[in-house]
């Protein structure tokens, strides 16, 4: 049996087509589709599966992240695949060179056997891409507001530009990596990543390897730059070329990361938004 955890609302509803595509792909095999919108916790379903049953997660990064958080502690032995039909596709962009992808199916077991955990407001979450804090979280917050009132695709680049032109107010903060703290007067971005990409294709931490044996994550701080310089450097993130601006971009690796802002700010975990956050802590051991 192949069980498909399917998010028909992914990619602004276009992911509904994935059901037909998967039925063609697995023609002749027995498929059961499980609507992730209706399922409170995927672990409740997975506990009932046989060991030779296979699992497909069909949706975007948010769907995958939610599924992984539900089942991570189960340490399932079933073969698990990701069928990408979302909008951002940051996970796919990061792993396409690290595995063999056939028919848009990504074998997941190796990628989810060990994941970092982030703690915000006392709650813990595993993540598959990264934590966005600063203008990235702001963009997700504004995007959520737009989606609540319109079915039109959200222009995150436009939101980011407006934010850098004054709607987003950077603030001071402290970043602590493996016990060593650094204070910054003005932080535009302070994400911590297990992968390289966030925000729908931005290569924020180009050297990060999600399969590194040392269990290191990368923290990138975009700091203490003027509005004009920020506008000039920000687009370079898409190709990872921002790292050359070492006076305002600082990337460090570690096992334990804590980021504290001087005022509440929106934060995103694999695309899911949390508002009014003053700090987050990441652990990867």
Buried (B, 14 or more C-beta within 10 A) or exposed (E): EBBBBBBBBBBEEEBBEBBEBBEEBBEEEEBEBBEBEEBEEBBEBBEEBEEEBBBBBBBBBBBBBBBBBBBBEEEBEBBBBBBBBBBBBBBBBBBEEEEEBEEBBBBBEEBBEBBBBBBBEEEEBBBBBBBBBBBBBBBBBBBBEBEEEEEEEBEBBEBBBBBBEEEBEBBBBBBBBEEEEBEBEBBBBBBBBBBBBBBBBBBBBBEBBBEBEEBBBBBBBBBBBEEEEBBEBBBBBBEBEBBEBEEBBBBBBBBBBBBBBBEEBBBBBBBBBBEEBBBBBBBBE
